[in-house]
């Protein structure tokens, strides 16, 4: 009996060991499954890490490229745009100076035209005054001549006149009339 009990104990012990081994096997399988899931997760994370590193590298390259473009833009602004801006400012000043000079010249031309117009009017007035003076002098001469003719006519009235003297007097009257007409025309024009 003691052999049976010992055997029974051993069977029970083996059974318990077997149960324990099964539990350990289940735990090992479970652990293996977890390890496989974790390996898969690690692979996924590793792939994500690689993708993130690649994206970071791309971003860094883009950032470097952007910095280079910004530097080129700054260099262009400094080397090309700034001198052009200075040139444009200089040209704007020249334009402003030219516009000021043009305005002054236009004002001076207007003043000169006004002065020329006044001078022309003064010359016309002076010429008219001279013409009036000349006509007045001629009128005085004609009046003296007329008085002389009237005086001569009075003297002739006392004297007998022949045909030739009458013709001469007729010619003188025609000249006198012509001179009066000229004088009247000239005074009307003035």
C-alpha beads as a LAMMPS data file, in Angstrom:
LAMMPS data file: protein, C-alpha beads

190 atoms
189 bonds

1 atom types
1 bond types

-500.0 500.0 xlo xhi
-500.0 500.0 ylo yhi
-500.0 500.0 zlo zhi

Masses

1 110.0

Atoms # bond

1 1 1 0.000 0.000 0.000
2 1 1 2.665 2.220 0.679
3 1 1 3.762 1.646 -2.926
4 1 1 0.307 2.523 -4.116
5 1 1 0.151 5.592 -2.027
6 1 1 3.534 6.602 -3.124
7 1 1 2.514 5.942 -6.640
8 1 1 -0.743 7.798 -6.130
9 1 1 1.207 10.624 -4.662
10 1 1 3.484 10.611 -7.572
11 1 1 0.547 10.491 -10.018
12 1 1 -1.018 13.339 -8.153
13 1 1 2.274 15.101 -8.098
14 1 1 2.774 14.410 -11.801
15 1 1 -0.768 15.464 -12.477
16 1 1 -0.166 18.629 -10.498
17 1 1 3.126 19.088 -12.328
18 1 1 1.340 18.440 -15.597
19 1 1 -1.328 20.989 -14.690
20 1 1 1.350 23.392 -13.731
21 1 1 3.230 22.673 -16.943
22 1 1 -0.005 23.219 -18.900
23 1 1 -0.519 26.506 -17.086
24 1 1 3.059 27.484 -17.777
25 1 1 2.620 26.408 -21.412
26 1 1 -0.582 28.483 -21.644
27 1 1 1.231 31.359 -20.014
28 1 1 4.151 30.855 -22.380
29 1 1 1.771 30.785 -25.367
30 1 1 0.004 33.840 -24.065
31 1 1 3.348 35.484 -23.471
32 1 1 4.484 34.419 -26.939
33 1 1 1.314 35.948 -28.438
34 1 1 1.932 39.110 -26.466
35 1 1 5.526 39.132 -27.598
36 1 1 4.395 38.692 -31.210
37 1 1 1.837 41.523 -30.790
38 1 1 4.516 43.638 -29.181
39 1 1 6.935 42.754 -31.997
40 1 1 4.261 43.762 -34.513
41 1 1 3.606 46.943 -32.536
42 1 1 7.369 47.521 -32.326
43 1 1 7.631 46.993 -36.099
44 1 1 4.720 49.400 -36.662
45 1 1 6.318 51.885 -34.275
46 1 1 9.677 51.353 -35.950
47 1 1 8.064 51.978 -39.356
48 1 1 6.320 55.057 -37.970
49 1 1 9.644 56.185 -36.527
50 1 1 11.324 55.682 -39.906
51 1 1 8.471 57.541 -41.638
52 1 1 8.686 60.317 -39.067
53 1 1 12.480 60.482 -39.482
54 1 1 12.025 60.608 -43.273
55 1 1 9.385 63.319 -42.898
56 1 1 11.647 65.203 -40.491
57 1 1 14.503 64.877 -42.963
58 1 1 12.214 66.148 -45.762
59 1 1 11.046 69.019 -43.585
60 1 1 14.649 69.875 -42.696
61 1 1 15.567 69.784 -46.390
62 1 1 12.559 71.984 -47.202
63 1 1 13.499 74.311 -44.378
64 1 1 17.076 74.474 -45.660
65 1 1 15.735 75.074 -49.164
66 1 1 13.394 77.764 -47.855
67 1 1 16.259 79.375 -45.964
68 1 1 18.318 79.334 -49.159
69 1 1 15.435 80.910 -51.095
70 1 1 15.003 83.501 -48.358
71 1 1 18.715 84.216 -48.434
72 1 1 18.609 84.525 -52.242
73 1 1 15.630 86.863 -51.922
74 1 1 17.476 88.919 -49.322
75 1 1 20.578 88.998 -51.516
76 1 1 18.472 90.020 -54.508
77 1 1 16.801 92.738 -52.469
78 1 1 20.129 93.938 -51.173
79 1 1 22.073 93.661 -54.421
80 1 1 19.443 94.489 -57.015
81 1 1 16.345 96.062 -55.527
82 1 1 18.097 98.454 -53.126
83 1 1 20.258 100.033 -55.872
84 1 1 17.203 100.227 -58.135
85 1 1 15.262 101.873 -55.332
86 1 1 18.079 104.392 -54.906
87 1 1 18.067 105.003 -58.673
88 1 1 14.293 105.373 -58.637
89 1 1 14.529 107.852 -55.751
90 1 1 17.193 109.788 -57.679
91 1 1 15.024 109.794 -60.811
92 1 1 12.007 110.912 -58.793
93 1 1 14.051 113.833 -57.450
94 1 1 15.172 114.697 -60.989
95 1 1 11.562 114.539 -62.182
96 1 1 10.480 116.762 -59.320
97 1 1 13.281 119.218 -60.115
98 1 1 12.341 119.161 -63.811
99 1 1 8.666 119.704 -62.972
100 1 1 9.590 122.646 -60.757
101 1 1 11.776 124.078 -63.520
102 1 1 8.972 123.515 -66.048
103 1 1 6.497 125.328 -63.805
104 1 1 8.909 128.234 -63.372
105 1 1 9.524 128.330 -67.135
106 1 1 5.787 128.210 -67.825
107 1 1 5.178 131.024 -65.344
108 1 1 8.049 133.040 -66.855
109 1 1 6.665 132.421 -70.371
110 1 1 3.219 133.593 -69.247
111 1 1 4.733 136.719 -67.720
112 1 1 6.824 137.316 -70.848
113 1 1 3.746 136.930 -73.058
114 1 1 1.852 139.377 -70.851
115 1 1 4.769 141.823 -71.017
116 1 1 4.977 141.366 -74.795
117 1 1 1.221 141.942 -75.101
118 1 1 1.473 145.106 -73.008
119 1 1 4.498 146.280 -74.983
120 1 1 2.633 145.585 -78.218
121 1 1 -0.374 147.530 -76.956
122 1 1 1.906 150.386 -75.899
123 1 1 3.564 150.369 -79.347
124 1 1 0.169 150.370 -81.033
125 1 1 -0.912 153.289 -78.827
126 1 1 2.327 155.121 -79.558
127 1 1 1.934 154.453 -83.308
128 1 1 -1.674 155.647 -83.140
129 1 1 -0.610 158.747 -81.194
130 1 1 2.053 159.461 -83.815
131 1 1 -0.491 158.896 -86.600
132 1 1 -2.992 161.196 -84.888
133 1 1 -0.266 163.825 -84.486
134 1 1 0.658 163.478 -88.176
135 1 1 -2.975 163.732 -89.237
136 1 1 -3.526 166.710 -86.928
137 1 1 -0.447 168.399 -88.470
138 1 1 -1.777 167.678 -91.969
139 1 1 -5.181 169.005 -90.942
140 1 1 -3.555 172.200 -89.678
141 1 1 -1.675 172.557 -92.977
142 1 1 -4.851 171.920 -94.938
143 1 1 -6.738 174.483 -92.878
144 1 1 -3.964 177.020 -93.491
145 1 1 -4.047 176.102 -97.132
146 1 1 -7.821 176.455 -97.120
147 1 1 -7.573 179.831 -95.435
148 1 1 -5.046 180.852 -98.054
149 1 1 -7.401 179.684 -100.778
150 1 1 -10.307 181.559 -99.216
151 1 1 -8.188 184.663 -98.908
152 1 1 -7.055 184.234 -102.475
153 1 1 -10.649 183.665 -103.517
154 1 1 -11.640 186.920 -101.829
155 1 1 -8.854 188.703 -103.584
156 1 1 -9.789 186.995 -106.835
157 1 1 -13.395 187.950 -106.317
158 1 1 -12.243 191.480 -106.530
159 1 1 -10.211 190.643 -109.597
160 1 1 -11.463 189.347 -112.798
161 1 1 -10.753 185.629 -113.196
162 1 1 -9.907 183.962 -116.430
163 1 1 -10.660 180.397 -117.436
164 1 1 -7.220 179.086 -116.564
165 1 1 -7.375 180.416 -113.026
166 1 1 -10.819 178.870 -112.614
167 1 1 -9.488 175.498 -113.752
168 1 1 -6.604 175.756 -111.263
169 1 1 -9.053 176.627 -108.498
170 1 1 -11.209 173.645 -109.487
171 1 1 -8.166 171.372 -109.259
172 1 1 -7.316 172.828 -105.858
173 1 1 -10.863 172.219 -104.624
174 1 1 -10.683 168.591 -105.810
175 1 1 -7.364 168.138 -103.952
176 1 1 -8.849 169.800 -100.884
177 1 1 -11.844 167.471 -100.969
178 1 1 -9.541 164.452 -101.421
179 1 1 -7.370 165.589 -98.485
180 1 1 -10.490 166.024 -96.299
181 1 1 -11.742 162.556 -97.254
182 1 1 -8.337 161.056 -96.436
183 1 1 -8.285 162.928 -93.125
184 1 1 -11.789 161.784 -92.227
185 1 1 -10.936 158.159 -93.180
186 1 1 -7.790 158.266 -91.076
187 1 1 -9.574 159.736 -88.070
188 1 1 -12.319 157.105 -88.377
189 1 1 -9.709 154.332 -88.457
190 1 1 -8.096 155.729 -85.309

Bonds

1 1 1 2
2 1 2 3
3 1 3 4
4 1 4 5
5 1 5 6
6 1 6 7
7 1 7 8
8 1 8 9
9 1 9 10
10 1 10 11
11 1 11 12
12 1 12 13
13 1 13 14
14 1 14 15
15 1 15 16
16 1 16 17
17 1 17 18
18 1 18 19
19 1 19 20
20 1 20 21
21 1 21 22
22 1 22 23
23 1 23 24
24 1 24 25
25 1 25 26
26 1 26 27
27 1 27 28
28 1 28 29
29 1 29 30
30 1 30 31
31 1 31 32
32 1 32 33
33 1 33 34
34 1 34 35
35 1 35 36
36 1 36 37
37 1 37 38
38 1 38 39
39 1 39 40
40 1 40 41
41 1 41 42
42 1 42 43
43 1 43 44
44 1 44 45
45 1 45 46
46 1 46 47
47 1 47 48
48 1 48 49
49 1 49 50
50 1 50 51
51 1 51 52
52 1 52 53
53 1 53 54
54 1 54 55
55 1 55 56
56 1 56 57
57 1 57 58
58 1 58 59
59 1 59 60
60 1 60 61
61 1 61 62
62 1 62 63
63 1 63 64
64 1 64 65
65 1 65 66
66 1 66 67
67 1 67 68
68 1 68 69
69 1 69 70
70 1 70 71
71 1 71 72
72 1 72 73
73 1 73 74
74 1 74 75
75 1 75 76
76 1 76 77
77 1 77 78
78 1 78 79
79 1 79 80
80 1 80 81
81 1 81 82
82 1 82 83
83 1 83 84
84 1 84 85
85 1 85 86
86 1 86 87
87 1 87 88
88 1 88 89
89 1 89 90
90 1 90 91
91 1 91 92
92 1 92 93
93 1 93 94
94 1 94 95
95 1 95 96
96 1 96 97
97 1 97 98
98 1 98 99
99 1 99 100
100 1 100 101
101 1 101 102
102 1 102 103
103 1 103 104
104 1 104 105
105 1 105 106
106 1 106 107
107 1 107 108
108 1 108 109
109 1 109 110
110 1 110 111
111 1 111 112
112 1 112 113
113 1 113 114
114 1 114 115
115 1 115 116
116 1 116 117
117 1 117 118
118 1 118 119
119 1 119 120
120 1 120 121
121 1 121 122
122 1 122 123
123 1 123 124
124 1 124 125
125 1 125 126
126 1 126 127
127 1 127 128
128 1 128 129
129 1 129 130
130 1 130 131
131 1 131 132
132 1 132 133
133 1 133 134
134 1 134 135
135 1 135 136
136 1 136 137
137 1 137 138
138 1 138 139
139 1 139 140
140 1 140 141
141 1 141 142
142 1 142 143
143 1 143 144
144 1 144 145
145 1 145 146
146 1 146 147
147 1 147 148
148 1 148 149
149 1 149 150
150 1 150 151
151 1 151 152
152 1 152 153
153 1 153 154
154 1 154 155
155 1 155 156
156 1 156 157
157 1 157 158
158 1 158 159
159 1 159 160
160 1 160 161
161 1 161 162
162 1 162 163
163 1 163 164
164 1 164 165
165 1 165 166
166 1 166 167
167 1 167 168
168 1 168 169
169 1 169 170
170 1 170 171
171 1 171 172
172 1 172 173
173 1 173 174
174 1 174 175
175 1 175 176
176 1 176 177
177 1 177 178
178 1 178 179
179 1 179 180
180 1 180 181
181 1 181 182
182 1 182 183
183 1 183 184
184 1 184 185
185 1 185 186
186 1 186 187
187 1 187 188
188 1 188 189
189 1 189 190
